[in-house]
Amino acid sequence: MKRVRCPKCDSFITFDETQYQDGQQLIFQCQNCSKQFAIRIGVSKLRSTQREETLDEEENAEEQGSIVVVENCFHFKQVIPLHMGDNVFGRKVLGTNINCPIDTVDPSVDTRHCVIRVQRNKQGDLQYILRDAPSNTGTFYMNDILKNQDRIRLEEGSIITIGATTLILRTAKSEE
């Protein structure tokens, strides 16, 4: 299954790309804003440039770790690299100023939902600390809801739930 984004309202339309051939043009009409737009199935001329950017992001993700985002209701997966300092997670909406936006249609994910701070401890090891942003629906760590003052130290494989979306921490590879 593939998703395309409406150029007018930024909402997603899902379709089965295996039903179409390379070079075929598809026309969609957005259910939210009624905008009609077309896409062409196949390999983009920009694909090689996009791959280079993705490789750079993956290298950075190995340095500080990453978050694997799984939308429970909608079955989409994303990998968001972490950086030093505050990583603010929330639903991607036009005009929202967060550094780790999640592409989701899940309305229970706030535009500013939770924060994962990446920092080094006195020994120089990376630490991952979770807190609620605060959000309307709450942030859950291992099925326990966080209070506003809670700060939770995360480890490899920690499970965070925001709305109907699950975040899984992948820590940086330890240097040997």
C-alpha positions as CSV (number, residue, x, y, z in Angstrom):
1,M,0.0,0.0,0.0
2,K,1.2,3.5,-0.8
3,R,0.1,6.9,0.5
4,V,0.0,10.1,-1.5
5,R,-0.5,13.5,0.1
6,C,-3.1,16.0,-1.1
7,P,-1.2,19.1,-2.3
8,K,-3.9,21.4,-1.0
9,C,-4.8,20.1,2.5
10,D,-1.9,17.8,3.2
11,S,-4.2,14.7,4.0
12,F,-3.3,11.2,2.9
13,I,-4.9,9.0,0.3
14,T,-4.0,5.3,0.3
15,F,-3.9,3.0,-2.7
16,D,-2.5,-0.3,-3.8
17,E,0.4,0.4,-6.2
18,T,0.6,-3.3,-7.3
19,Q,-2.6,-2.8,-9.3
20,Y,-0.8,-0.3,-11.7
21,Q,2.1,-0.4,-14.1
22,D,5.2,1.9,-14.2
23,G,4.5,5.1,-16.2
24,Q,0.7,4.9,-15.6
25,Q,-0.9,8.2,-14.5
26,L,-3.4,8.1,-11.6
27,I,-5.9,10.8,-10.8
28,F,-7.1,11.2,-7.2
29,Q,-9.8,13.4,-5.6
30,C,-9.2,14.3,-2.0
31,Q,-12.1,13.4,0.3
32,N,-11.4,16.3,2.6
33,C,-11.1,19.3,0.2
34,S,-12.3,17.8,-3.1
35,K,-9.0,18.8,-4.8
36,Q,-8.2,16.7,-7.9
37,F,-4.5,15.9,-8.6
38,A,-2.5,13.4,-10.6
39,I,0.6,11.3,-10.0
40,R,2.6,9.0,-12.3
41,I,3.6,5.6,-11.1
42,G,7.2,4.7,-11.5
43,V,10.7,5.7,-10.6
44,S,11.2,9.4,-10.0
45,K,14.2,11.3,-11.6
46,L,14.9,12.6,-8.0
47,R,15.0,9.1,-6.5
48,S,18.8,8.9,-6.5
49,T,19.0,12.3,-4.7
50,Q,16.4,11.2,-2.2
51,R,18.4,8.0,-1.5
52,E,21.5,10.0,-0.8
53,E,19.6,12.1,1.8
54,T,18.1,9.0,3.4
55,L,21.6,7.4,3.8
56,D,22.8,10.6,5.5
57,E,19.8,10.5,7.9
58,E,20.4,6.8,8.6
59,E,24.1,7.5,9.5
60,N,23.0,10.2,11.9
61,A,20.4,7.9,13.4
62,E,23.2,5.4,14.3
63,E,24.9,8.2,16.2
64,Q,22.1,9.2,18.5
65,G,19.5,6.5,17.9
66,S,16.1,6.6,16.4
67,I,12.4,6.2,17.1
68,V,10.3,3.6,15.1
69,V,6.8,4.9,14.7
70,V,4.0,2.3,14.2
71,E,0.5,3.5,13.7
72,N,-1.6,0.8,15.3
73,C,-4.9,1.6,13.5
74,F,-3.4,2.5,10.1
75,H,-0.5,0.1,9.8
76,F,2.2,2.6,8.6
77,K,5.8,2.6,9.8
78,Q,8.2,5.5,10.0
79,V,11.8,5.8,11.4
80,I,12.6,9.2,12.9
81,P,16.3,9.9,13.7
82,L,17.1,11.4,17.1
83,H,19.5,14.3,17.7
84,M,21.1,15.7,20.8
85,G,18.8,17.9,22.9
86,D,15.0,17.9,22.9
87,N,13.2,15.9,20.2
88,V,9.6,17.1,20.2
89,F,7.2,14.6,18.8
90,G,3.7,15.3,17.5
91,R,1.3,15.1,14.6
92,K,2.5,16.8,11.4
93,V,0.3,19.7,10.6
94,L,1.0,22.7,8.3
95,G,2.5,25.5,10.4
96,T,3.5,23.4,13.4
97,N,7.0,24.0,14.6
98,I,8.3,20.7,16.0
99,N,11.5,18.9,15.1
100,C,10.2,15.3,15.0
101,P,6.9,15.4,13.1
102,I,4.9,12.2,12.7
103,D,3.1,11.8,9.4
104,T,-0.2,10.5,10.8
105,V,-4.0,10.8,10.4
106,D,-4.4,9.7,14.0
107,P,-6.5,12.6,15.6
108,S,-5.5,11.4,19.1
109,V,-1.9,12.5,18.5
110,D,-1.5,16.1,19.5
111,T,0.6,18.5,17.4
112,R,3.0,18.7,20.3
113,H,2.7,15.4,22.2
114,C,5.9,14.3,24.0
115,V,9.6,15.1,24.2
116,I,12.6,12.8,24.3
117,R,15.7,14.5,25.4
118,V,19.0,12.9,24.3
119,Q,22.0,13.9,26.4
120,R,25.3,12.4,27.7
121,N,25.8,11.4,31.3
122,K,29.0,12.0,33.3
123,Q,30.5,8.9,31.9
124,G,29.8,10.1,28.3
125,D,27.1,7.5,27.6
126,L,23.9,8.6,25.8
127,Q,20.7,8.9,27.9
128,Y,17.2,9.1,26.6
129,I,14.7,10.9,28.9
130,L,10.9,11.0,28.1
131,R,8.4,13.6,29.3
132,D,4.8,14.6,28.3
133,A,4.7,17.8,26.2
134,P,1.9,18.2,27.9
135,S,-0.7,16.6,25.6
136,N,-4.5,16.2,25.8
137,T,-4.6,12.4,25.5
138,G,-1.5,11.7,27.6
139,T,1.8,9.9,27.0
140,F,2.1,6.3,28.1
141,Y,5.3,4.5,28.9
142,M,5.0,0.7,29.1
143,N,1.2,1.2,29.6
144,D,1.6,3.7,32.5
145,I,0.4,7.3,31.9
146,L,3.0,10.0,32.6
147,K,2.2,12.9,34.9
148,N,3.4,16.4,34.0
149,Q,6.3,16.2,36.3
150,D,7.5,12.7,35.3
151,R,10.8,12.2,33.6
152,I,11.4,8.6,32.5
153,R,14.8,7.2,31.5
154,L,14.4,5.1,28.4
155,E,16.3,2.0,27.3
156,E,16.6,0.1,24.0
157,G,13.2,-1.2,23.0
158,S,11.2,1.1,25.3
159,I,7.6,1.4,24.2
160,I,5.9,4.7,24.2
161,T,2.2,5.1,23.2
162,I,0.7,8.4,22.1
163,G,-2.9,8.2,21.0
164,A,-3.2,5.1,18.8
165,T,0.4,5.3,17.7
166,T,3.4,3.4,19.2
167,L,6.9,4.7,19.4
168,I,9.8,2.2,19.9
169,L,13.3,3.5,20.9
170,R,16.3,2.2,19.0
171,T,19.4,3.4,20.9
172,A,22.7,4.3,19.2
173,K,25.1,1.4,18.7
174,S,27.6,1.3,21.5
175,E,31.2,2.0,20.5
176,E,33.5,-0.9,21.0
